[in-house]
Each structure stands twice: as C-alpha cells, then as structure tokens.
Amino acid sequence: MKLTKAVGIRIENLLKEKNITQYRLCKEGGIPRSTLSLIVKGSYETVKLDTIYQVVATLGITLSEFFDDELFYNIQDWLKIRCKKIQGRHFADLVYILFCKILNC
C-alpha cells in the first residue's frame, strides 16, 4: 500500500471510531472538503503535513498516535527501506522521516 492511501484509510478509520463525519472534521478543522475527500479516496500523490496536523488536532490526537497504526507498517514504497535503516531509533525519528517524505524534503 502506498503512504498516501494509508493516510486516507487512517483518517477514515478515525472518523468512524470517533463517530465524526468528514463534513464536521472539515468545518471544525478548517480543511477544505474537497481536500479531505481526495485524501480519503487516496487520489493525492502527496499529503501536506499541515493538513495531517489539522486532522489530528481536530480529532484530539497526536501525530505519533496517528502514525502508530498497523497501516503504516506495510507501506510498499520507501518506508520499508527506511525502517531497516533506523532500527533501534525512537518512533519520533520514524515520524520525522515520514514527514520528510510527505513534504518531499
């Protein structure tokens, strides 16, 4: 699974878990509805860190909690290689690398 697809699925799962609609998340988080809809569908090539932060802040969770999900353990693109290189490091290091990939830095 691609990283952007995992982000969309994770958002969708969190919305179901917290019984929140996409509309409510957009309205409370200041996220354009079209943006959130495309992320959840997996239609974006990349997802901005700002957008993920708006989502997690609105849902009342941390970035670490967002990415600490089984979905992100099976990323087929760059993440597997990176995980092997950072074995023994803290989860925060993995999140930093993940954000760098999302931001194309």
Backbone as a chain_set.jsonl record, in Angstrom:
{"seq": "MKLTKAVGIRIENLLKEKNITQYRLCKEGGIPRSTLSLIVKGSYETVKLDTIYQVVATLGITLSEFFDDELFYNIQDWLKIRCKKIQGRHFADLVYILFCKILNC", "coords": {"N": [[0.839, -1.176, 0.0], [0.459, 2.231, -0.71], [1.842, 5.175, 0.836], [0.208, 7.523, 0.888], [-2.314, 6.442, 0.483], [-2.574, 4.904, 2.802], [-2.675, 6.974, 4.694], [-5.133, 8.147, 4.023], [-6.912, 6.004, 4.566], [-6.439, 5.716, 7.283], [-7.413, 8.155, 8.304], [-10.109, 7.889, 7.603], [-10.776, 5.621, 9.163], [-10.375, 6.662, 11.751], [-12.344, 8.626, 11.802], [-14.656, 7.058, 11.733], [-14.281, 5.624, 14.117], [-14.451, 7.675, 16.012], [-16.919, 8.574, 15.495], [-17.44, 10.756, 13.743], [-18.23, 12.933, 11.084], [-16.966, 13.509, 7.746], [-17.636, 16.053, 6.906], [-18.02, 17.434, 9.352], [-15.419, 17.274, 10.432], [-14.036, 18.781, 8.535], [-15.292, 21.278, 8.773], [-14.797, 21.958, 11.512], [-12.038, 21.788, 11.571], [-11.086, 23.462, 9.638], [-10.457, 22.538, 7.114], [-10.472, 22.174, 3.648], [-13.303, 20.685, 2.081], [-13.072, 19.312, -0.326], [-10.37, 18.685, -0.383], [-10.05, 16.927, 1.85], [-11.76, 14.875, 1.054], [-10.487, 13.914, -1.277], [-8.095, 13.011, -0.154], [-8.979, 10.934, 1.53], [-10.02, 9.23, -0.39], [-7.702, 8.48, -1.565], [-6.598, 9.774, -3.698], [-4.642, 11.71, -3.928], [-1.229, 12.382, -4.698], [0.656, 13.207, -2.863], [0.445, 14.206, 0.597], [-0.017, 17.052, 2.484], [1.842, 17.984, 5.373], [0.768, 19.943, 7.028], [-1.961, 19.607, 6.599], [-2.401, 17.022, 7.622], [-1.75, 17.578, 10.253], [-3.801, 19.404, 10.911], [-5.962, 17.654, 10.831], [-5.336, 15.767, 12.901], [-5.18, 17.453, 15.128], [-7.773, 18.45, 15.259], [-9.146, 16.088, 15.735], [-8.201, 15.512, 18.2], [-5.906, 14.026, 18.798], [-2.433, 12.958, 18.824], [0.312, 13.443, 16.502], [2.006, 11.262, 16.614], [0.277, 9.291, 17.602], [-1.447, 9.134, 15.448], [0.18, 8.044, 13.392], [0.983, 5.71, 14.57], [-0.028, 3.037, 13.798], [-1.117, -0.053, 12.417], [-1.47, 0.118, 9.676], [0.614, 1.658, 8.667], [2.776, 0.029, 8.841], [3.132, -1.546, 6.686], [3.852, -0.234, 4.358], [4.483, 0.015, 0.955], [6.206, 1.491, -0.558], [8.774, 3.644, -0.001], [9.053, 3.337, 2.79], [9.633, 0.794, 3.975], [12.352, 0.367, 3.422], [13.489, 2.523, 4.781], [12.747, 1.909, 7.438], [14.343, -0.305, 8.016], [16.802, 0.903, 8.068], [16.677, 2.502, 10.311], [16.439, 0.991, 12.582], [16.238, 0.502, 16.051], [16.13, 3.16, 16.663], [14.14, 5.87, 17.993], [10.538, 6.141, 17.892], [9.828, 8.713, 17.189], [11.845, 9.489, 15.439], [11.229, 7.981, 13.205], [8.769, 9.113, 12.538], [9.629, 11.681, 11.861], [11.152, 11.139, 9.546], [9.119, 10.158, 7.969], [7.52, 12.467, 7.677], [9.31, 14.03, 6.235], [9.325, 12.658, 3.821], [6.661, 13.007, 3.04], [6.629, 15.766, 2.723], [8.388, 16.004, 0.716], [11.149, 16.562, 1.173]], "CA": [[0.0, 0.0, 0.0], [1.183, 3.496, -0.76], [1.738, 6.002, 2.029], [-0.951, 8.415, 0.826], [-3.5, 5.586, 0.644], [-2.631, 4.578, 4.233], [-3.12, 8.189, 5.392], [-6.575, 8.261, 3.781], [-7.606, 4.946, 5.308], [-6.313, 6.025, 8.719], [-8.368, 9.228, 8.594], [-11.446, 7.296, 7.518], [-10.95, 4.771, 10.346], [-10.51, 7.524, 12.926], [-13.66, 9.266, 11.739], [-15.635, 6.036, 12.152], [-14.027, 5.337, 15.533], [-14.887, 8.803, 16.828], [-18.275, 8.902, 15.049], [-17.392, 12.114, 13.208], [-18.355, 12.953, 9.631], [-15.964, 14.312, 7.033], [-18.123, 17.432, 6.922], [-17.721, 18.025, 10.67], [-13.97, 17.429, 10.529], [-13.654, 19.908, 7.68], [-15.803, 22.519, 9.352], [-14.108, 22.265, 12.763], [-10.598, 21.843, 11.375], [-10.713, 24.415, 8.602], [-9.895, 21.776, 5.988], [-11.408, 22.155, 2.519], [-13.961, 19.388, 1.906], [-12.523, 18.616, -1.499], [-9.055, 18.164, 0.013], [-10.238, 15.752, 2.695], [-12.376, 13.822, 0.246], [-9.457, 13.346, -2.154], [-7.143, 12.28, 0.69], [-9.628, 9.691, 1.965], [-10.13, 8.37, -1.582], [-6.359, 8.095, -1.984], [-6.376, 10.375, -5.01], [-3.493, 12.615, -3.929], [0.111, 11.793, -4.767], [1.263, 13.557, -1.577], [-0.444, 14.873, 1.546], [0.763, 18.035, 3.238], [1.93, 17.822, 6.813], [-0.196, 20.88, 7.617], [-3.291, 19.003, 6.533], [-2.437, 15.932, 8.606], [-1.775, 18.204, 11.578], [-5.155, 19.917, 11.121], [-6.812, 16.499, 11.104], [-5.076, 15.206, 14.239], [-5.525, 18.458, 16.145], [-9.233, 18.483, 15.338], [-9.594, 14.823, 16.328], [-7.71, 15.454, 19.574], [-4.846, 13.032, 18.958], [-1.109, 13.449, 18.447], [0.853, 12.9, 15.257], [2.507, 9.915, 16.916], [-0.884, 8.396, 17.673], [-1.96, 8.967, 14.085], [1.041, 7.158, 12.613], [1.203, 4.458, 15.284], [-1.105, 2.151, 13.363], [-0.669, -1.156, 11.576], [-1.489, 0.548, 8.272], [1.893, 2.239, 8.286], [3.823, -0.976, 8.939], [3.199, -2.289, 5.429], [3.969, 0.688, 3.234], [5.253, -0.668, -0.077], [7.185, 2.316, -1.249], [10.062, 3.939, 0.617], [9.091, 3.17, 4.234], [10.308, -0.448, 4.372], [13.798, 0.59, 3.36], [13.836, 3.441, 5.866], [12.606, 1.22, 8.726], [15.517, -1.142, 8.208], [17.942, 1.769, 8.348], [16.574, 3.204, 11.591], [16.164, 0.072, 13.684], [16.849, 0.922, 17.3], [15.839, 4.563, 16.936], [12.841, 6.149, 18.585], [9.427, 6.323, 16.967], [9.855, 10.105, 16.717], [12.727, 9.536, 14.277], [10.464, 7.436, 12.086], [7.781, 10.131, 12.166], [10.366, 12.748, 11.17], [11.47, 10.65, 8.206], [7.836, 10.087, 7.275], [7.16, 13.815, 7.295], [10.21, 14.466, 5.167], [8.85, 12.047, 2.59], [5.406, 13.665, 2.682], [6.943, 17.123, 2.307], [9.365, 15.918, -0.374], [12.388, 17.266, 1.527]], "C": [[0.887, 1.244, 0.0], [0.908, 4.317, 0.502], [0.479, 6.864, 2.008], [-2.26, 7.644, 0.992], [-3.675, 5.227, 2.121], [-3.12, 5.78, 5.051], [-4.63, 8.335, 5.235], [-7.378, 7.239, 4.554], [-7.581, 5.235, 6.802], [-7.299, 7.121, 9.114], [-9.786, 8.67, 8.601], [-11.745, 6.429, 8.742], [-11.153, 5.602, 11.616], [-11.87, 8.212, 12.957], [-14.747, 8.293, 12.191], [-15.523, 5.768, 13.65], [-14.588, 6.425, 16.439], [-16.29, 9.286, 16.455], [-18.387, 10.368, 14.598], [-17.492, 12.031, 11.68], [-17.202, 13.75, 9.015], [-16.359, 15.779, 7.08], [-17.761, 18.122, 8.242], [-16.222, 18.248, 10.85], [-13.502, 18.632, 9.721], [-14.062, 21.235, 8.301], [-15.031, 22.919, 10.606], [-12.602, 22.45, 12.579], [-10.133, 22.834, 10.33], [-10.056, 23.756, 7.393], [-10.897, 21.814, 4.846], [-11.99, 20.746, 2.31], [-13.374, 18.611, 0.742], [-11.168, 17.993, -1.176], [-9.213, 16.885, 0.818], [-10.814, 14.588, 1.9], [-11.349, 13.138, -0.649], [-8.412, 12.559, -1.358], [-7.733, 10.93, 1.076], [-9.767, 8.715, 0.794], [-8.764, 7.864, -2.048], [-5.979, 8.671, -3.33], [-5.174, 11.314, -5.08], [-2.188, 11.834, -3.993], [0.869, 12.035, -3.461], [0.206, 14.22, -0.706], [0.419, 15.811, 2.374], [0.714, 17.764, 4.737], [0.943, 18.738, 7.521], [-1.592, 20.275, 7.671], [-3.422, 17.867, 7.542], [-2.506, 16.517, 10.006], [-3.164, 18.764, 11.884], [-6.11, 18.783, 11.492], [-6.598, 16.009, 12.534], [-5.446, 16.189, 15.349], [-7.038, 18.509, 16.339], [-9.782, 17.229, 16.005], [-9.096, 14.641, 17.768], [-6.703, 14.346, 19.82], [-3.523, 13.652, 18.533], [-0.706, 12.863, 17.099], [1.382, 11.487, 15.469], [1.371, 8.912, 16.98], [-1.451, 8.123, 16.282], [-1.143, 7.925, 13.328], [1.349, 5.829, 13.304], [0.037, 3.51, 15.017], [-0.53, 1.117, 12.405], [-0.621, -0.795, 10.085], [-0.112, 1.002, 7.785], [3.055, 1.256, 8.393], [4.033, -1.709, 7.622], [3.253, -1.386, 4.202], [4.921, 0.083, 2.204], [6.286, 0.206, -0.761], [8.443, 2.487, -0.412], [10.167, 3.529, 2.084], [9.811, 1.901, 4.681], [11.82, -0.272, 4.416], [14.234, 1.461, 4.528], [13.766, 2.749, 7.222], [13.824, 0.359, 9.014], [16.722, -0.3, 8.615], [17.876, 2.41, 9.724], [16.223, 2.281, 12.741], [16.921, 0.519, 14.924], [16.619, 2.387, 17.618], [14.444, 4.7, 17.529], [11.786, 6.348, 17.511], [9.418, 7.741, 16.395], [10.756, 10.256, 15.495], [12.001, 9.03, 13.034], [9.44, 8.456, 11.6], [8.454, 11.264, 11.413], [10.677, 12.341, 9.732], [10.203, 10.592, 7.361], [7.403, 11.464, 6.804], [8.043, 14.358, 6.18], [9.761, 13.898, 3.827], [7.582, 12.748, 2.113], [5.672, 15.049, 2.121], [7.951, 17.181, 1.155], [10.651, 16.685, -0.071], [13.573, 16.342, 1.427]], "O": [[1.937, 1.277, 0.643], [-0.13, 4.163, 1.145], [-0.241, 6.928, 3.004], [-3.209, 8.157, 1.584], [-4.793, 5.242, 2.636], [-3.893, 5.614, 5.995], [-5.33, 8.615, 6.207], [-8.412, 7.568, 5.136], [-8.572, 5.028, 7.502], [-7.951, 7.02, 10.153], [-10.566, 8.953, 9.509], [-12.842, 6.495, 9.297], [-11.999, 5.28, 12.449], [-12.474, 8.36, 14.02], [-15.649, 8.664, 12.942], [-16.526, 5.693, 14.36], [-15.133, 6.136, 17.505], [-16.791, 10.265, 17.009], [-19.287, 11.102, 15.006], [-16.895, 11.148, 11.064], [-16.555, 14.556, 9.684], [-15.509, 16.649, 7.272], [-17.262, 19.248, 8.25], [-15.802, 19.288, 11.359], [-12.664, 19.408, 10.18], [-13.281, 22.186, 8.347], [-14.651, 24.08, 10.757], [-11.964, 23.181, 13.337], [-8.932, 23.033, 10.147], [-9.204, 24.352, 6.735], [-12.071, 21.511, 5.057], [-11.268, 19.75, 2.356], [-13.201, 17.395, 0.82], [-10.858, 16.897, -1.643], [-8.585, 15.873, 0.509], [-10.39, 13.444, 2.068], [-11.344, 11.912, -0.764], [-7.9, 11.549, -1.841], [-7.066, 9.902, 0.963], [-9.643, 7.504, 0.979], [-8.685, 6.923, -2.837], [-5.13, 8.118, -4.028], [-4.734, 11.676, -6.171], [-2.065, 10.756, -3.41], [1.627, 11.178, -3.007], [-0.798, 14.73, -1.204], [1.459, 15.414, 2.9], [-0.315, 17.371, 5.286], [0.342, 18.341, 8.519], [-2.308, 20.414, 8.662], [-4.434, 17.76, 8.235], [-3.238, 16.011, 10.857], [-3.653, 18.614, 13.004], [-6.963, 18.941, 12.365], [-7.556, 15.853, 13.292], [-5.968, 15.789, 16.389], [-7.518, 18.601, 17.469], [-10.761, 17.291, 16.748], [-9.524, 13.721, 18.466], [-6.644, 13.786, 20.915], [-3.493, 14.737, 17.952], [-1.314, 11.906, 16.619], [1.226, 10.621, 14.608], [1.492, 7.8, 16.465], [-1.88, 7.008, 15.984], [-1.703, 7.029, 12.696], [1.913, 4.925, 12.688], [-0.771, 3.226, 15.901], [0.425, 1.387, 11.676], [0.182, -1.347, 9.332], [0.269, 0.758, 6.64], [4.192, 1.603, 8.074], [5.024, -2.423, 7.466], [2.753, -1.744, 3.135], [6.036, -0.315, 2.543], [7.153, -0.3, -1.474], [9.121, 1.494, -0.146], [11.281, 3.382, 2.586], [10.534, 1.931, 5.677], [12.477, -0.721, 5.355], [15.231, 1.171, 5.189], [14.629, 2.97, 8.072], [14.287, 0.305, 10.154], [17.557, -0.736, 9.408], [18.904, 2.823, 10.259], [15.752, 2.746, 13.779], [18.099, 0.87, 14.854], [16.888, 2.819, 18.739], [13.67, 3.743, 17.553], [12.098, 6.681, 16.368], [9.039, 7.941, 15.241], [10.468, 11.061, 14.609], [12.147, 9.589, 11.947], [9.264, 8.642, 10.396], [7.909, 11.76, 10.427], [10.481, 13.13, 8.807], [10.219, 10.938, 6.179], [6.967, 11.622, 5.664], [7.569, 15.062, 5.289], [9.815, 14.589, 2.81], [7.44, 13.049, 0.928], [5.027, 15.469, 1.16], [8.317, 18.258, 0.685], [11.185, 17.375, -0.939], [14.702, 16.756, 1.687]]}, "num_chains": 1, "name": "protein.A"}
